[in-house]
Amino acid sequence: MIENIKSMFSKMNDETRSRALELLVREFKVESQKEIKNRWIIGGRIPTAHQERIVVIFQQLLHLQYQKLREITVHF
């Protein structure tokens, strides 16, 4: 599951990544976005109890990102 989370994180643009880190800090009451990014995502040390919820959050954020991208593409 960690590889899936890493893969989804790598598909996020800067805006979506920032939003994801903000949500995870709030959701799991972690002190810093840096800890989540470096230890959890990059380091692959995501607590097992949080992995399923992170997948759900990331899926929703990626869906929103793709919707925004599609709207921009349609307007051209």
N, C-alpha and C positions, 0 to 999 in steps of 0.2 A: 504494500500500500504506500510505503514511503516513496518508492520510485514513481508511482502514479502522481503523488502530490508534487514531487519535484518537477515532473513533466508538465503538469498544469501550471505551476508557478513560472516555468520558463516560457510558456505561451502567453503570459500576461504582458500587456504593455505597461509602461511606467505608472500610468494613472491607476490601472487596475491593481498592480502590485502594491502601490501605496495604500489603496483602499483595503486590500486583503490584510496587510500588516496591521492597519488600524483596527479592523474588525477582530483579528486574532488577539491583539493586546487586550481589548475590551472583553471579549468572550471568555478568555482563559485567565484574566487578571494577572498578566505578566507585566513586568515593569517596563520593558523596552521593546521596540520593534527590532532593534539590532539583535537582541537575544533570539527572537523568533526567527529572523532571517538567517543569522549565522549558525546558531546551534540546531534549531529545529529543521529548517528547510535545507540549507546548504550542508550542514553537518549530518543530517539524516537522523537526528536524535529527537524525533517527535514522540511525545508520550503516547503509548498505545491507546490510552483512554480517550485521547483527543483526535486520533487519526480519522475516524469515520466522519466526525463533525467537520473537520477541515476539508475533507473531500467534498462534502455537501456545499460548504461555503465557496470553495474554489470553483465548483461546477456552476453555481449560480452566478458568480462574478464573471466567469468566462462567457457564459450565455449572454449576459448584459453587454460585455465588451463586443461580442460578435454582432449583437443587434445594433449597437451604435455604429460599428464599422459598416454594416449593411445599409444603414440609413444614409451615411455619408456617400457611399458608392452609388446609391440610387439617385441622389440629387445631382450627380455629375452628368 
